[in-house]
Amino acid sequence: MKNTLAFLTVAAALTLSARAADVTCTITDVHLCCPSCVKGVAKAVAEVTGLTAKADQDAGSVTLTGPDTATVQKGADALVTAGYFGKSSDAAIKLNAATGAKNQKVQSLKIEGVHLCCGKCVKALNAALGTVPGVTGNTAAKGVKTFEVTGDFNDKEVFVALQKAGLTGQEK
């Protein structure tokens, strides 16, 4: 009986210590303008085994929790792949800012992978592009997977502006 009680006590302690060892990272300044954006976050991280994600639309943040740093990093990578961006609260969790931009002047840039679920997303994208010197137009619309930016501008500045707005994508 004493051995069983001791075993149960040790098992409970190990379970509690394992839970205490979970890694949590909050990604802030994420573009989450509507419930569809929040659903998009859930969909983006759904395939990451062991990860839980809580998107807070009002705060513009996503909190990722997993059993280890690698799992939480996979969640952060999945968010970026789905077109979301922000700032990590944990220096060990990096948001991949690589976009394929070459930091050169261009007149046209095709972009893919930006989260554009609604008109508010498109409005945020347009506001971000409006801060980039030389951008004169774009073909972004609700639900598109790929769009084109036109003008005479630096390709990297487009992605910097998008990421500042909580969005990201890739040069196509």
C-alpha positions, 0 to 999 in steps of 0.5 A: 500500500505504501509503495502504491501511494508513493508511486501515485505521489511521484506520478502526480508530481511528474505530471505537474512538473511536466505541465509547468515545463510547457513553453508559452509564447505570445505573438503580438501585433498580429492582424486579427480584424475579424472572427475569420482571422481568428479561425484562420489562426486556429486552422493554421496551427491545427496540424501542429501536434501538442500545440494549443493556440489562443487568438485574442482578436481585441489584443491582436495577439496569439498565444502559443503553448506547447510541451517544448520550444520546438513545438511552439516554433512549429506553431509560429512557423505555421502562422507565418506560412498562413500570412500572419506576422507579429512580435514574439515575446520569447527570444527563442521563438523566431518569426521568419521574416524571409519573403524572397524580396531582393531589396531592389527597385521593381515596377511589379511584384507578385505576392502570395500567401497573405491572409486576406479573408475579408474587406478589413484585411484588404483595407489593412493591406492597402494602408500598409502599401500606402506607406511604401514610397513608389507603390501606385496600385495593387490587385489584392482582394478578399480571398485571393491567394496571389496579387500584384503590386505596381509602381516604382518601389523597393520590393523589401519595403513592401514586405516590411510594411506588411509585416508591420501591419501584422501580415506577411507573404512571399514573393511569387 
